[in-house]
């Protein structure tokens, strides 16, 4: 199913880090958010990225689930993107609202969702607690069977689930659990692709982690952090695609065409070499 939505080799998913949503600190107006989405989609479409992920990055402190106002706003913004382009659109609601992810995707026609925690027992890194609601600083233990059941109930099984394993900003509470075991579990519980990242946004994903995860499962492995243009030949070539946020931005939420375009030209070189 992943290949049906992302048919090209090494698909690149660009991230729109939304400005604050209604009810959140710093919210301006919906027209401004719609304008942000329109401009970002235009840049990504012109640069020929393979997918666009919309994320409520500026709604801080992050909570485990988002408010009704946030769900409403996300639905409007995701629908704008879906209507604007044929590029597959995805959604992720921070910190970890998998019900909202699938509900918004189902209602808007989005093609995929990202779930930051799926099969691992983790705790948020204390160094990042200032951006996290106090109720979200303990054990995070998602029931993957509940996710699978909810997805089926919504008849959303054709909406791709991209699931992080050993995710950035988290402390593993199962210290002996290897990344290959997490990859196998994510595949078993219905993930359509897994995401492997470094410890922080902007830090490169470990090549060894990428290879180990790929060898452990039969679903695509995506790079989730730190991929920059110069590392495409050595890092992206070991994976099946990547999700790119900060490397495309001047600052959070401000996507720069020249950076996206230059990056995608390098990806296309890798694709040509891959086809030989």
C-alpha positions, -999 to +999 in steps of 0.1 A: +000+000+000+029+024+007+042+020-029+007+029-042+008+063-025+046+069-028+056+051-061+089+068-065+121+055-050+132+073-018+101+094-013+106+127+005+078+140+028+081+177+036+067+190+069+045+221+074+051+232+110+019+251+116+018+284+136-004+282+167-039+270+163-071+286+179-071+285+216-033+282+218-007+308+229+002+330+200-028+323+178-035+351+153-063+342+129-074+313+107-068+333+076-031+335+085-029+298+090-047+291+057-022+314+040+007+295+056-007+262+043-013+276+008+022+290+005+039+259+019+020+236-004+028+257-034+065+255-025+064+218-019+044+211-051+067+232-072+097+214-058+081+180-065+082+165-030+064+132-027+043+140+004+034+167+028+029+162+065+010+188+085+019+192+122+007+215+150+043+221+161+037+255+177+009+244+201+028+244+234+029+230+259+021+198+240-006+176+255-013+139+248-045+147+230-055+179+213-086+201+220-118+202+200-107+237+187-074+222+175-092+193+158-115+217+140-087+239+129-065+210+118-094+196+098-099+229+079-061+233+072-056+197+061-086+199+038-072+230+023-040+212+015-059+181+001-080+203-022-050+223-033-027+195-045-025+159-057+006+154-035-004+130-007-012+149+025-006+135+060-014+146+095+002+143+130-013+159+161+012+165+189+019+151+213+003+118+205-033+120+195-037+089+173-075+091+174-074+127+161-049+117+135-071+091+119-103+110+123-089+141+106-073+121+079-106+102+073-127+134+072-104+153+049-091+127+024-055+128+038-035+097+028-013+091+059-007+098+095+024+098+117+024+083+152+054+093+173+050+063+197+034+030+187+051-001+202+077+013+226+073+022+263+089+056+267+091+088+288+097+123+275+133+135+279+134+158+310+155+183+289+124+190+269+098+192+297+093+230+293+075+223+260+054+194+275+023+196+297+030+183+332+005+155+327+026+141+299+059+136+317+054+100+329+051+067+312+039+068+276+026+033+267+003+031+236-018+000+231-011-008+194-042-031+193-064-002+203-049+019+175-055-010+150-091-015+163-099+023+160-084+025+125-106-005+115-137+010+131-132+042+110-127+022+079-094+039+076-072+010+069-062+025+035-048+055+054-011+048+059+003+045+094+039+058+096+051+048+131+082+061+149+104+036+168+130+046+194+118+081+187+137+113+193+132+133+225+122+101+243+139+079+269+133+042+263+119+025+294+127-009+280+165-004+279+172-039+265+147-035+237+166-034+204+155-013+174+150-044+153+125-058+178+106-025+177+106-027+139+092-062+139+065-053+165+055-022+145+051-043+114+031-070+132+006-044+146-001-028+113+023+000+106+028+006+069+062+021+074+085+029+103+105+060+111+140+060+126+155+092+139+184+107+158+181+119+194+170+154+185+155+174+156+183+182+133+206+154+145+214+128+119+198+094+120+223+066+127+231+046+096+234+015+118+199+020+132+185+024+097+201-007+084+192-027+114+156-017+112+155-025+075+169-059+080+143-067+107+111-060+088+094-060+054+080-025+054+097+007+044+120+025+068+120+063+067+146+087+081+129+109+106+155+136+115+188+152+105+189+144+068+207+172+049+217+174+013+253+164+017+242+131+035+218+120+008+242+096-010+253+079+022+222+080+045+191+082+023+205+054+001+203+031+031+166+039+038+134+039+018+126+076+021+127+105+046+106+131+064+122+165+062+113+195+084+139+219+096+163+213+066+136+230+045+131+260+067+146+293+075+129+291+108+101+269+121+071+272+098+090+293+072+097+270+042+123+282+017+119+272-020+156+272-028+164+248+000+136+224-009+144+226-046+181+221-042+175+191-018+151+174-043+176+178-072+201+158-051+174+132-043+167+128-080+204+122-087+202+093-062+171+080-079+189+080-113+218+061-098+195+037-081+178+029-115+211+020-132 
